[in-house]
Amino acid sequence: MSNRIVLQQDANGVPIQTLRPRPAGGHKIDFTLSSVRNGTAFSPSSGFVELWATQDCFIRFGDTSVAAAAGGGDKFLPANQWSPPYPLKGATHVAAIRAGATNGSLYVSEMD
């Protein structure tokens, strides 16, 4: 039995790079009427994150000072749906704020 990893290929035979969850790369952010961000920075080896929220929220990526705002151009994330992978592009943190009347939790999975 071989330990070799075989990637899926596209129609032209080019390997398709797949993402995998980074070990210990999970974050939980309990958001409220005030913006809250993850306390631990994303790993430099993580290129993407996937998100899941228990309630509708707005999110914004940035550095240690990032803050989300309700509306105003921040990304809306609906409740109970996995997001597509978001590229971090240098962001070290994500902030969330509730979009409705109910507090919730944002679950973040770092991918590499």
MOPAC internal coordinates of N, CA, C and O (Angstrom, degrees):
PM7 1SCF
backbone

  N    0.0000 0     0.00 0     0.00 0    0    0    0
  C    1.4535 1     0.00 0     0.00 0    1    0    0
  C    1.5252 1   109.02 1     0.00 0    2    1    0
  O    1.2310 1   120.56 1   -46.82 1    3    2    1
  N    1.3088 1   116.53 1   133.18 1    3    2    1
  C    1.4565 1   122.65 1  -177.36 1    5    3    2
  C    1.5337 1   110.45 1   -92.29 1    6    5    3
  O    1.2310 1   120.96 1   -34.75 1    7    6    5
  N    1.3363 1   115.77 1   145.25 1    7    6    5
  C    1.4670 1   121.60 1   175.17 1    9    7    6
  C    1.5243 1   110.83 1   -93.38 1   10    9    7
  O    1.2310 1   120.43 1  -172.12 1   11   10    9
  N    1.3108 1   116.79 1     7.88 1   11   10    9
  C    1.4562 1   121.89 1  -177.51 1   13   11   10
  C    1.5274 1   110.13 1   -70.92 1   14   13   11
  O    1.2310 1   120.34 1   -43.75 1   15   14   13
  N    1.3189 1   116.96 1   136.25 1   15   14   13
  C    1.4668 1   122.35 1   177.57 1   17   15   14
  C    1.5206 1   108.34 1   -92.03 1   18   17   15
  O    1.2310 1   120.68 1   -51.27 1   19   18   17
  N    1.3121 1   116.31 1   128.73 1   19   18   17
  C    1.4623 1   121.60 1   179.09 1   21   19   18
  C    1.5307 1   107.63 1  -110.38 1   22   21   19
  O    1.2310 1   120.94 1   -60.78 1   23   22   21
  N    1.3331 1   115.81 1   119.22 1   23   22   21
  C    1.4556 1   120.68 1  -179.74 1   25   23   22
  C    1.5279 1   110.58 1   -85.90 1   26   25   23
  O    1.2310 1   121.07 1   -29.97 1   27   26   25
  N    1.3231 1   115.55 1   150.03 1   27   26   25
  C    1.4662 1   120.43 1   171.44 1   29   27   26
  C    1.5211 1   107.97 1   -60.05 1   30   29   27
  O    1.2310 1   120.51 1   -24.58 1   31   30   29
  N    1.3330 1   116.62 1   155.42 1   31   30   29
  C    1.4606 1   121.36 1   179.16 1   33   31   30
  C    1.5202 1   110.17 1  -122.00 1   34   33   31
  O    1.2310 1   121.43 1   -31.25 1   35   34   33
  N    1.3414 1   114.86 1   148.75 1   35   34   33
  C    1.4606 1   118.93 1   175.81 1   37   35   34
  C    1.5292 1   109.37 1   -80.61 1   38   37   35
  O    1.2310 1   120.19 1     4.73 1   39   38   37
  N    1.3340 1   117.24 1  -175.27 1   39   38   37
  C    1.4687 1   122.19 1  -176.56 1   41   39   38
  C    1.5246 1   112.65 1   -63.00 1   42   41   39
  O    1.2310 1   120.04 1   159.77 1   43   42   41
  N    1.3357 1   117.54 1   -20.23 1   43   42   41
  C    1.4684 1   121.37 1   179.68 1   45   43   42
  C    1.5271 1   112.49 1   -97.20 1   46   45   43
  O    1.2310 1   120.38 1  -173.66 1   47   46   45
  N    1.3334 1   116.88 1     6.34 1   47   46   45
  C    1.4604 1   120.09 1   179.67 1   49   47   46
  C    1.5135 1   114.25 1    81.82 1   50   49   47
  O    1.2310 1   120.04 1  -169.19 1   51   50   49
  N    1.3297 1   117.53 1    10.81 1   51   50   49
  C    1.4620 1   121.33 1   179.75 1   53   51   50
  C    1.5303 1   108.50 1   -87.17 1   54   53   51
  O    1.2310 1   120.15 1   -51.13 1   55   54   53
  N    1.3471 1   117.33 1   128.87 1   55   54   53
  C    1.4672 1   119.18 1   179.67 1   57   55   54
  C    1.5294 1   111.72 1   -59.50 1   58   57   55
  O    1.2310 1   120.94 1   -40.70 1   59   58   57
  N    1.3254 1   115.81 1   139.30 1   59   58   57
  C    1.4600 1   122.36 1   178.13 1   61   59   58
  C    1.5236 1   107.84 1   -97.01 1   62   61   59
  O    1.2310 1   120.83 1   -62.31 1   63   62   61
  N    1.3042 1   116.02 1   117.69 1   63   62   61
  C    1.4595 1   120.61 1   179.22 1   65   63   62
  C    1.5204 1   109.03 1   -69.62 1   66   65   63
  O    1.2310 1   120.16 1   -48.35 1   67   66   65
  N    1.3007 1   117.31 1   131.65 1   67   66   65
  C    1.4565 1   121.21 1   178.98 1   69   67   66
  C    1.5167 1   109.82 1  -109.85 1   70   69   67
  O    1.2310 1   121.15 1   -26.26 1   71   70   69
  N    1.3113 1   115.40 1   153.74 1   71   70   69
  C    1.4620 1   121.26 1   177.68 1   73   71   70
  C    1.5152 1   108.96 1   -97.45 1   74   73   71
  O    1.2310 1   121.06 1   -29.96 1   75   74   73
  N    1.3170 1   115.58 1   150.04 1   75   74   73
  C    1.4548 1   119.86 1   175.30 1   77   75   74
  C    1.5198 1   108.43 1  -136.15 1   78   77   75
  O    1.2310 1   120.34 1   -30.75 1   79   78   77
  N    1.3319 1   116.95 1   149.25 1   79   78   77
  C    1.4632 1   119.35 1   177.76 1   81   79   78
  C    1.5256 1   110.25 1   -62.65 1   82   81   79
  O    1.2310 1   120.91 1   -41.71 1   83   82   81
  N    1.3209 1   115.87 1   138.29 1   83   82   81
  C    1.4594 1   120.81 1   177.60 1   85   83   82
  C    1.5272 1   108.33 1   -82.03 1   86   85   83
  O    1.2310 1   119.59 1   -49.89 1   87   86   85
  N    1.3316 1   118.38 1   130.11 1   87   86   85
  C    1.4656 1   119.79 1   177.22 1   89   87   86
  C    1.5258 1   110.83 1   -55.24 1   90   89   87
  O    1.2310 1   120.53 1   -43.63 1   91   90   89
  N    1.3098 1   116.60 1   136.37 1   91   90   89
  C    1.4689 1   123.74 1  -178.56 1   93   91   90
  C    1.5208 1   111.74 1    60.62 1   94   93   91
  O    1.2310 1   120.05 1  -152.31 1   95   94   93
  N    1.3371 1   117.51 1    27.69 1   95   94   93
  C    1.4624 1   121.49 1  -178.32 1   97   95   94
  C    1.5141 1   113.07 1  -105.66 1   98   97   95
  O    1.2310 1   120.27 1  -153.34 1   99   98   97
  N    1.3118 1   117.10 1    26.66 1   99   98   97
  C    1.4609 1   120.48 1   179.09 1  101   99   98
  C    1.5208 1   111.96 1   -98.92 1  102  101   99
  O    1.2310 1   121.01 1   -36.75 1  103  102  101
  N    1.3210 1   115.67 1   143.25 1  103  102  101
  C    1.4627 1   121.95 1   177.96 1  105  103  102
  C    1.5259 1   108.16 1  -133.25 1  106  105  103
  O    1.2310 1   120.88 1   -34.22 1  107  106  105
  N    1.3228 1   115.92 1   145.78 1  107  106  105
  C    1.4635 1   121.43 1   172.78 1  109  107  106
  C    1.5239 1   106.86 1  -125.01 1  110  109  107
  O    1.2310 1   121.22 1   -53.11 1  111  110  109
  N    1.3286 1   115.28 1   126.89 1  111  110  109
  C    1.4667 1   121.33 1   179.60 1  113  111  110
  C    1.5212 1   107.46 1  -121.90 1  114  113  111
  O    1.2310 1   120.23 1   -63.02 1  115  114  113
  N    1.3178 1   117.17 1   116.98 1  115  114  113
  C    1.4609 1   122.00 1   177.19 1  117  115  114
  C    1.5235 1   108.08 1   -88.56 1  118  117  115
  O    1.2310 1   120.52 1   -71.38 1  119  118  117
  N    1.3354 1   116.61 1   108.62 1  119  118  117
  C    1.4601 1   120.35 1  -174.51 1  121  119  118
  C    1.5273 1   111.19 1   -99.67 1  122  121  119
  O    1.2310 1   121.76 1   -26.35 1  123  122  121
  N    1.3199 1   114.25 1   153.65 1  123  122  121
  C    1.4618 1   122.59 1  -177.76 1  125  123  122
  C    1.5198 1   108.36 1  -137.40 1  126  125  123
  O    1.2310 1   120.91 1    25.83 1  127  126  125
  N    1.3095 1   115.86 1  -154.17 1  127  126  125
  C    1.4618 1   122.60 1   176.18 1  129  127  126
  C    1.5264 1   111.27 1   -71.10 1  130  129  127
  O    1.2310 1   120.69 1   164.09 1  131  130  129
  N    1.3419 1   116.28 1   -15.91 1  131  130  129
  C    1.4658 1   122.07 1   176.54 1  133  131  130
  C    1.5230 1   109.27 1  -106.41 1  134  133  131
  O    1.2310 1   120.46 1   -32.91 1  135  134  133
  N    1.3133 1   116.72 1   147.09 1  135  134  133
  C    1.4565 1   121.53 1   179.16 1  137  135  134
  C    1.5281 1   110.19 1   -66.20 1  138  137  135
  O    1.2310 1   121.22 1   -42.36 1  139  138  137
  N    1.3352 1   115.27 1   137.64 1  139  138  137
  C    1.4634 1   122.47 1   178.16 1  141  139  138
  C    1.5197 1   107.27 1  -133.71 1  142  141  139
  O    1.2310 1   119.95 1   -37.37 1  143  142  141
  N    1.3423 1   117.70 1   142.63 1  143  142  141
  C    1.4711 1   121.03 1   178.78 1  145  143  142
  C    1.5186 1   109.69 1  -124.86 1  146  145  143
  O    1.2310 1   121.05 1   -14.85 1  147  146  145
  N    1.3408 1   115.60 1   165.15 1  147  146  145
  C    1.4561 1   119.46 1   176.99 1  149  147  146
  C    1.5223 1   109.84 1   -66.98 1  150  149  147
  O    1.2310 1   120.90 1   -41.58 1  151  150  149
  N    1.3326 1   115.89 1   138.42 1  151  150  149
  C    1.4548 1   121.05 1  -177.62 1  153  151  150
  C    1.5176 1   113.13 1   -78.80 1  154  153  151
  O    1.2310 1   120.01 1   152.74 1  155  154  153
  N    1.3180 1   117.59 1   -27.26 1  155  154  153
  C    1.4543 1   122.70 1  -179.70 1  157  155  154
  C    1.5211 1   109.07 1  -104.59 1  158  157  155
  O    1.2310 1   120.85 1   -50.61 1  159  158  157
  N    1.3175 1   115.98 1   129.39 1  159  158  157
  C    1.4721 1   120.58 1  -179.02 1  161  159  158
  C    1.5201 1   110.85 1   -65.31 1  162  161  159
  O    1.2310 1   121.08 1   -26.87 1  163  162  161
  N    1.3337 1   115.54 1   153.13 1  163  162  161
  C    1.4530 1   121.22 1   173.38 1  165  163  162
  C    1.5222 1   109.28 1   -65.25 1  166  165  163
  O    1.2310 1   120.77 1   -30.03 1  167  166  165
  N    1.3137 1   116.12 1   149.97 1  167  166  165
  C    1.4598 1   121.16 1   177.34 1  169  167  166
  C    1.5272 1   109.34 1   -66.92 1  170  169  167
  O    1.2310 1   119.87 1   -39.21 1  171  170  169
  N    1.3315 1   117.85 1   140.79 1  171  170  169
  C    1.4663 1   119.63 1   176.57 1  173  171  170
  C    1.5270 1   112.91 1   -60.23 1  174  173  171
  O    1.2310 1   119.94 1   157.98 1  175  174  173
  N    1.3468 1   117.71 1   -22.02 1  175  174  173
  C    1.4658 1   120.05 1   179.92 1  177  175  174
  C    1.5267 1   112.60 1   -81.98 1  178  177  175
  O    1.2310 1   120.03 1   169.41 1  179  178  177
  N    1.3220 1   117.54 1   -10.59 1  179  178  177
  C    1.4677 1   120.58 1   178.85 1  181  179  178
  C    1.5210 1   109.82 1   -82.75 1  182  181  179
  O    1.2310 1   121.09 1   -51.25 1  183  182  181
  N    1.3223 1   115.51 1   128.75 1  183  182  181
  C    1.4578 1   119.51 1   179.95 1  185  183  182
  C    1.5182 1   113.04 1  -103.86 1  186  185  183
  O    1.2310 1   120.84 1   160.20 1  187  186  185
  N    1.3436 1   116.00 1   -19.80 1  187  186  185
  C    1.4581 1   121.31 1  -176.25 1  189  187  186
  C    1.5243 1   109.56 1  -142.21 1  190  189  187
  O    1.2310 1   121.37 1   -19.56 1  191  190  189
  N    1.3310 1   114.99 1   160.44 1  191  190  189
  C    1.4581 1   120.84 1   170.27 1  193  191  190
  C    1.5197 1   108.75 1  -133.75 1  194  193  191
  O    1.2310 1   121.04 1   -28.78 1  195  194  193
  N    1.3258 1   115.61 1   151.22 1  195  194  193
  C    1.4558 1   122.10 1   169.42 1  197  195  194
  C    1.5191 1   106.50 1  -113.88 1  198  197  195
  O    1.2310 1   120.77 1   -32.19 1  199  198  197
  N    1.3300 1   116.14 1   147.81 1  199  198  197
  C    1.4586 1   121.26 1  -173.64 1  201  199  198
  C    1.5225 1   111.15 1  -127.89 1  202  201  199
  O    1.2310 1   120.94 1   -30.88 1  203  202  201
  N    1.3285 1   115.81 1   149.12 1  203  202  201
  C    1.4665 1   123.61 1   175.45 1  205  203  202
  C    1.5181 1   106.12 1  -142.98 1  206  205  203
  O    1.2310 1   119.74 1   -49.88 1  207  206  205
  N    1.3178 1   118.10 1   130.12 1  207  206  205
  C    1.4645 1   121.79 1   178.94 1  209  207  206
  C    1.5274 1   109.79 1  -122.34 1  210  209  207
  O    1.2310 1   121.19 1   -37.29 1  211  210  209
  N    1.3238 1   115.32 1   142.71 1  211  210  209
  C    1.4641 1   120.01 1   178.69 1  213  211  210
  C    1.5232 1   112.08 1   -81.02 1  214  213  211
  O    1.2310 1   120.38 1   161.19 1  215  214  213
  N    1.3338 1   116.88 1   -18.81 1  215  214  213
  C    1.4737 1   123.21 1   176.87 1  217  215  214
  C    1.5290 1   107.71 1  -138.42 1  218  217  215
  O    1.2310 1   120.07 1   -22.23 1  219  218  217
  N    1.3209 1   117.48 1   157.77 1  219  218  217
  C    1.4644 1   120.93 1   175.84 1  221  219  218
  C    1.5251 1   109.27 1   -56.17 1  222  221  219
  O    1.2310 1   120.96 1   -40.94 1  223  222  221
  N    1.3420 1   115.77 1   139.06 1  223  222  221
  C    1.4616 1   119.42 1   179.11 1  225  223  222
  C    1.5264 1   109.85 1  -152.18 1  226  225  223
  O    1.2310 1   121.51 1   -10.28 1  227  226  225
  N    1.3258 1   114.71 1   169.72 1  227  226  225
  C    1.4521 1   123.12 1   171.48 1  229  227  226
  C    1.5133 1   107.26 1  -112.21 1  230  229  227
  O    1.2310 1   120.24 1   -37.93 1  231  230  229
  N    1.3398 1   117.15 1   142.07 1  231  230  229
  C    1.4614 1   121.48 1  -179.17 1  233  231  230
  C    1.5167 1   110.30 1  -129.13 1  234  233  231
  O    1.2310 1   121.59 1   -23.80 1  235  234  233
  N    1.3324 1   114.57 1   156.20 1  235  234  233
  C    1.4672 1   121.29 1   175.02 1  237  235  234
  C    1.5247 1   107.59 1  -148.12 1  238  237  235
  O    1.2310 1   120.55 1   -43.39 1  239  238  237
  N    1.3299 1   116.56 1   136.61 1  239  238  237
  C    1.4579 1   122.58 1   177.24 1  241  239  238
  C    1.5273 1   109.62 1   -96.66 1  242  241  239
  O    1.2310 1   120.90 1   -30.95 1  243  242  241
  N    1.3361 1   115.89 1   149.05 1  243  242  241
  C    1.4565 1   120.20 1   178.19 1  245  243  242
  C    1.5152 1   111.26 1   177.96 1  246  245  243
  O    1.2310 1   121.40 1    31.03 1  247  246  245
  N    1.3307 1   114.92 1  -148.97 1  247  246  245
  C    1.4644 1   120.78 1  -179.23 1  249  247  246
  C    1.5320 1   110.27 1  -102.10 1  250  249  247
  O    1.2310 1   120.14 1    22.86 1  251  250  249
  N    1.3173 1   117.33 1  -157.14 1  251  250  249
  C    1.4661 1   121.05 1  -175.73 1  253  251  250
  C    1.5222 1   113.39 1   -67.16 1  254  253  251
  O    1.2310 1   119.86 1   168.74 1  255  254  253
  N    1.3154 1   117.88 1   -11.26 1  255  254  253
  C    1.4660 1   120.13 1  -179.89 1  257  255  254
  C    1.5308 1   112.71 1  -105.86 1  258  257  255
  O    1.2310 1   119.86 1  -172.73 1  259  258  257
  N    1.3318 1   117.88 1     7.27 1  259  258  257
  C    1.4651 1   120.71 1  -175.85 1  261  259  258
  C    1.5264 1   110.92 1   -63.12 1  262  261  259
  O    1.2310 1   121.02 1   -39.06 1  263  262  261
  N    1.3213 1   115.65 1   140.94 1  263  262  261
  C    1.4711 1   122.36 1   176.13 1  265  263  262
  C    1.5267 1   108.02 1  -139.79 1  266  265  263
  O    1.2310 1   120.98 1   -42.52 1  267  266  265
  N    1.3142 1   115.73 1   137.48 1  267  266  265
  C    1.4629 1   121.15 1   177.32 1  269  267  266
  C    1.5196 1   109.18 1   -91.78 1  270  269  267
  O    1.2310 1   121.18 1   -26.96 1  271  270  269
  N    1.3169 1   115.34 1   153.04 1  271  270  269
  C    1.4594 1   121.30 1   177.42 1  273  271  270
  C    1.5209 1   108.84 1  -126.13 1  274  273  271
  O    1.2310 1   120.52 1   -36.94 1  275  274  273
  N    1.3036 1   116.61 1   143.06 1  275  274  273
  C    1.4615 1   120.86 1   178.19 1  277  275  274
  C    1.5236 1   108.73 1   -68.26 1  278  277  275
  O    1.2310 1   120.56 1   -68.50 1  279  278  277
  N    1.3212 1   116.54 1   111.50 1  279  278  277
  C    1.4623 1   120.94 1  -175.54 1  281  279  278
  C    1.5144 1   109.61 1    79.41 1  282  281  279
  O    1.2310 1   120.39 1    36.13 1  283  282  281
  N    1.2971 1   116.86 1  -143.87 1  283  282  281
  C    1.4603 1   121.86 1   172.47 1  285  283  282
  C    1.5102 1   116.29 1    55.73 1  286  285  283
  O    1.2310 1   119.46 1  -146.67 1  287  286  285
  N    1.3209 1   118.63 1    33.33 1  287  286  285
  C    1.4548 1   120.29 1   174.32 1  289  287  286
  C    1.5118 1   115.45 1    92.71 1  290  289  287
  O    1.2310 1   119.17 1   172.66 1  291  290  289
  N    1.3198 1   119.18 1    -7.34 1  291  290  289
  C    1.4538 1   119.82 1   176.92 1  293  291  290
  C    1.5219 1   110.03 1   -76.50 1  294  293  291
  O    1.2310 1   120.75 1   -23.87 1  295  294  293
  N    1.3153 1   116.17 1   156.13 1  295  294  293
  C    1.4630 1   122.53 1  -176.04 1  297  295  294
  C    1.5244 1   110.11 1   -72.51 1  298  297  295
  O    1.2310 1   120.73 1   -53.90 1  299  298  297
  N    1.3424 1   116.22 1   126.10 1  299  298  297
  C    1.4580 1   122.15 1   176.24 1  301  299  298
  C    1.5219 1   108.64 1   -83.02 1  302  301  299
  O    1.2310 1   120.56 1   -48.47 1  303  302  301
  N    1.3248 1   116.54 1   131.53 1  303  302  301
  C    1.4554 1   122.14 1   176.73 1  305  303  302
  C    1.5246 1   107.98 1  -121.03 1  306  305  303
  O    1.2310 1   119.97 1   -66.86 1  307  306  305
  N    1.3270 1   117.67 1   113.14 1  307  306  305
  C    1.4675 1   119.93 1  -179.40 1  309  307  306
  C    1.5219 1   111.22 1   -72.32 1  310  309  307
  O    1.2310 1   121.18 1   -25.10 1  311  310  309
  N    1.3125 1   115.34 1   154.90 1  311  310  309
  C    1.4638 1   121.78 1  -179.57 1  313  311  310
  C    1.5219 1   111.32 1   -67.98 1  314  313  311
  O    1.2310 1   121.78 1   -32.37 1  315  314  313
  N    1.3217 1   114.20 1   147.63 1  315  314  313
  C    1.4636 1   123.55 1   169.55 1  317  315  314
  C    1.5239 1   114.80 1    59.82 1  318  317  315
  O    1.2310 1   120.79 1  -143.79 1  319  318  317
  N    1.3297 1   116.09 1    36.21 1  319  318  317
  C    1.4674 1   121.45 1   175.56 1  321  319  318
  C    1.5301 1   108.61 1  -139.56 1  322  321  319
  O    1.2310 1   120.60 1   -48.81 1  323  322  321
  N    1.3267 1   116.46 1   131.19 1  323  322  321
  C    1.4623 1   119.01 1   173.63 1  325  323  322
  C    1.5165 1   108.76 1   -67.46 1  326  325  323
  O    1.2310 1   120.73 1   -43.98 1  327  326  325
  N    1.2994 1   116.21 1   136.02 1  327  326  325
  C    1.4644 1   120.59 1   174.99 1  329  327  326
  C    1.5191 1   108.93 1   -77.09 1  330  329  327
  O    1.2310 1   120.50 1   -18.06 1  331  330  329
  N    1.3258 1   116.64 1   161.94 1  331  330  329
  C    1.4640 1   118.25 1   166.80 1  333  331  330
  C    1.5255 1   107.42 1   -69.46 1  334  333  331
  O    1.2310 1   119.18 1   -17.74 1  335  334  333
  N    1.3281 1   119.16 1   162.26 1  335  334  333
  C    1.4684 1   119.17 1   176.91 1  337  335  334
  C    1.5317 1   110.81 1   -62.46 1  338  337  335
  O    1.2310 1   120.75 1   -51.04 1  339  338  337
  N    1.3172 1   116.17 1   128.96 1  339  338  337
  C    1.4628 1   121.83 1   177.08 1  341  339  338
  C    1.5196 1   108.94 1   -98.98 1  342  341  339
  O    1.2310 1   119.25 1   -51.94 1  343  342  341
  N    1.3423 1   119.04 1   128.06 1  343  342  341
  C    1.4599 1   120.24 1   175.15 1  345  343  342
  C    1.5269 1   109.83 1   -72.13 1  346  345  343
  O    1.2310 1   120.79 1   -43.88 1  347  346  345
  N    1.3258 1   116.09 1   136.12 1  347  346  345
  C    1.4609 1   119.64 1  -177.85 1  349  347  346
  C    1.5273 1   112.73 1   -76.13 1  350  349  347
  O    1.2310 1   119.67 1   145.04 1  351  350  349
  N    1.3285 1   118.23 1   -34.96 1  351  350  349
  C    1.4644 1   122.05 1   177.04 1  353  351  350
  C    1.5228 1   112.52 1    44.85 1  354  353  351
  O    1.2310 1   120.30 1  -130.45 1  355  354  353
  N    1.3163 1   117.04 1    49.55 1  355  354  353
  C    1.4582 1   121.73 1   176.61 1  357  355  354
  C    1.5120 1   115.12 1    90.06 1  358  357  355
  O    1.2310 1   119.50 1   171.05 1  359  358  357
  N    1.3207 1   118.56 1    -8.95 1  359  358  357
  C    1.4709 1   120.43 1   178.82 1  361  359  358
  C    1.5255 1   109.55 1   -69.71 1  362  361  359
  O    1.2310 1   120.93 1   -38.29 1  363  362  361
  N    1.3134 1   115.83 1   141.71 1  363  362  361
  C    1.4602 1   121.19 1   178.30 1  365  363  362
  C    1.5220 1   112.44 1  -110.37 1  366  365  363
  O    1.2310 1   120.49 1   165.84 1  367  366  365
  N    1.3379 1   116.68 1   -14.16 1  367  366  365
  C    1.4622 1   121.16 1  -176.59 1  369  367  366
  C    1.5327 1   110.26 1  -143.96 1  370  369  367
  O    1.2310 1   121.11 1   -17.52 1  371  370  369
  N    1.3292 1   115.47 1   162.48 1  371  370  369
  C    1.4558 1   122.27 1   172.12 1  373  371  370
  C    1.5264 1   107.09 1  -131.45 1  374  373  371
  O    1.2310 1   120.85 1   -39.89 1  375  374  373
  N    1.3172 1   115.97 1   140.11 1  375  374  373
  C    1.4646 1   121.69 1   177.94 1  377  375  374
  C    1.5166 1   108.62 1  -115.10 1  378  377  375
  O    1.2310 1   120.98 1   -29.94 1  379  378  377
  N    1.3259 1   115.74 1   150.06 1  379  378  377
  C    1.4639 1   121.52 1   179.83 1  381  379  378
  C    1.5194 1   110.04 1  -137.38 1  382  381  379
  O    1.2310 1   121.26 1   -29.10 1  383  382  381
  N    1.3226 1   115.19 1   150.90 1  383  382  381
  C    1.4575 1   123.19 1   175.47 1  385  383  382
  C    1.5310 1   106.92 1  -145.34 1  386  385  383
  O    1.2310 1   120.43 1   -35.28 1  387  386  385
  N    1.3032 1   116.79 1   144.72 1  387  386  385
  C    1.4656 1   118.83 1  -177.29 1  389  387  386
  C    1.5237 1   111.06 1   -66.16 1  390  389  387
  O    1.2310 1   121.27 1   -30.99 1  391  390  389
  N    1.3399 1   115.18 1   149.01 1  391  390  389
  C    1.4587 1   121.32 1   179.93 1  393  391  390
  C    1.5246 1   111.87 1   -99.87 1  394  393  391
  O    1.2310 1   120.43 1   165.70 1  395  394  393
  N    1.3108 1   116.78 1   -14.30 1  395  394  393
  C    1.4629 1   121.23 1  -178.92 1  397  395  394
  C    1.5201 1   110.49 1  -128.99 1  398  397  395
  O    1.2310 1   121.04 1    28.84 1  399  398  397
  N    1.3156 1   115.62 1  -151.16 1  399  398  397
  C    1.4598 1   121.10 1  -175.86 1  401  399  398
  C    1.5223 1   113.45 1   -88.88 1  402  401  399
  O    1.2310 1   119.77 1   175.77 1  403  402  401
  N    1.3387 1   118.05 1    -4.23 1  403  402  401
  C    1.4547 1   120.86 1  -172.86 1  405  403  402
  C    1.5254 1   111.73 1  -115.62 1  406  405  403
  O    1.2310 1   120.56 1   -47.29 1  407  406  405
  N    1.3393 1   116.53 1   132.71 1  407  406  405
  C    1.4604 1   121.84 1   173.93 1  409  407  406
  C    1.5200 1   109.26 1   -67.52 1  410  409  407
  O    1.2310 1   120.53 1   -18.92 1  411  410  409
  N    1.3284 1   116.60 1   161.08 1  411  410  409
  C    1.4517 1   120.16 1   179.26 1  413  411  410
  C    1.5081 1   111.94 1  -158.03 1  414  413  411
  O    1.2310 1   121.33 1     8.21 1  415  414  413
  N    1.3167 1   115.06 1  -171.79 1  415  414  413
  C    1.4717 1   122.11 1   178.34 1  417  415  414
  C    1.5186 1   109.42 1  -125.12 1  418  417  415
  O    1.2310 1   121.43 1   -39.79 1  419  418  417
  N    1.3249 1   114.87 1   140.21 1  419  418  417
  C    1.4529 1   122.57 1   174.95 1  421  419  418
  C    1.5218 1   107.50 1  -109.21 1  422  421  419
  O    1.2310 1   120.49 1   -55.10 1  423  422  421
  N    1.3293 1   116.68 1   124.90 1  423  422  421
  C    1.4407 1   122.20 1   177.59 1  425  423  422
  C    1.5219 1   108.29 1  -105.52 1  426  425  423
  O    1.2310 1   120.51 1   -51.93 1  427  426  425
  N    1.3215 1   116.62 1   128.07 1  427  426  425
  C    1.4590 1   122.84 1  -175.56 1  429  427  426
  C    1.5213 1   108.47 1  -119.70 1  430  429  427
  O    1.2310 1   120.43 1   -51.63 1  431  430  429
  N    1.3245 1   116.79 1   128.37 1  431  430  429
  C    1.4660 1   122.47 1   176.57 1  433  431  430
  C    1.5121 1   108.92 1  -115.85 1  434  433  431
  O    1.2310 1   120.36 1   -63.61 1  435  434  433
  N    1.3226 1   116.92 1   116.39 1  435  434  433
  C    1.4617 1   120.99 1   176.25 1  437  435  434
  C    1.5202 1   109.11 1   -74.66 1  438  437  435
  O    1.2310 1   120.93 1   -39.52 1  439  438  437
  N    1.3186 1   115.84 1   140.48 1  439  438  437
  C    1.4590 1   122.23 1  -178.26 1  441  439  438
  C    1.5301 1   109.60 1  -125.33 1  442  441  439
  O    1.2310 1   121.33 1   -35.33 1  443  442  441
  N    1.3200 1   115.06 1   144.67 1  443  442  441
  C    1.4735 1   119.50 1   172.55 1  445  443  442
  C    1.4970 1   110.06 1  -143.40 1  446  445  443
  O    1.2310 1   120.10 1   180.00 1  447  446  445

